[in-house]
Amino acid sequence: MLVLCVGVAWAGEESAPKLALESFPMSIEAPAVDLPDMFGVRRSTEEFRGKVLVVNFWATWCGPCREEFPALDRVAQRLRDDGVVVLGINVGDKPPFVERFLRTTPVTFPILLDSESRVTRAWNVVGLPATFIVTPDGKLESAAVGMRDWDHPVLLARLRGLAVR
């Protein structure tokens, strides 16, 4: 799959915000997601059709995942009324580990469990955290592997802009 690098990036500056996203140059349908949430209820990306989806793949043992979770939750809260939904997909952890993690790092967005990494493979995730932006019509818009400053004004504006297309 071909991807192009767009966005803003500052190489070698530890304190600079991480904002770069890889854009998808053609209209590619996002792979389907149908997984149980923390309560055992099956959730699907189809239920969010018409909204911008921020799909974040993460694991409890992943330091950068833990570090970016609060920013993702702020995005979920700030952009909820703008038609943006954050969806967390845990990769391979046992539910008790996820529950323990969420007690110390609570979030307001849905957490789905990909215990067999089936969905993770379908999305071609190559590292964690991995985050994909999906347009309201279900197309992949962009992606990022590694931690990003999701609640930075530049990324917030990008997400809002996708929601109003």
C-alpha positions, 0 to 999 in steps of 0.5 A: 500500500502506498502512503504519502507523508504530509503534515508538520514534523520537527525532526530531532526536537524532543520538545516539539509536538508530534503532528505528522500523519501519513495520508492515503493517496487514493480512496481506500475503504477502511477494514471492518471492525467487529469486536467486543467492548469491555462489557462483552457487547459487540461493536462495529465501525458501521455504527459510527458511519457518518462520523470521523473515526480516530481508530487507535491500536494500543496495548497496556505494555506500550509506553507511548500508548499509555502516554498518548491516551489522555490526549486521545480522551481529550479529543474524544471529549472536545470533538464529540459534538463535532462528529468525531469519535475515538475508538480504542482497540486493545491488541492482545491483552487479557481483559483483566490487564485492560481493566487494571490499565483503565482504572489508572488511565480512565477514558470516555471513548469505547475500548474494543478487545482484539484478543486474537489480533485479527482486526489488527492484522486486517488493518496492517498495523506494524507498530504501536501505537497506531492510529488511523483516521477514517472519513465519515464515508468509511475511507482511510484518510491518514495514519500515524505509527507512534505517539502523536499530540492528538489534542494539539490545535493543528490536529484538532483542526484537521479532524474538525475539517474532515467532519464538516466535508 
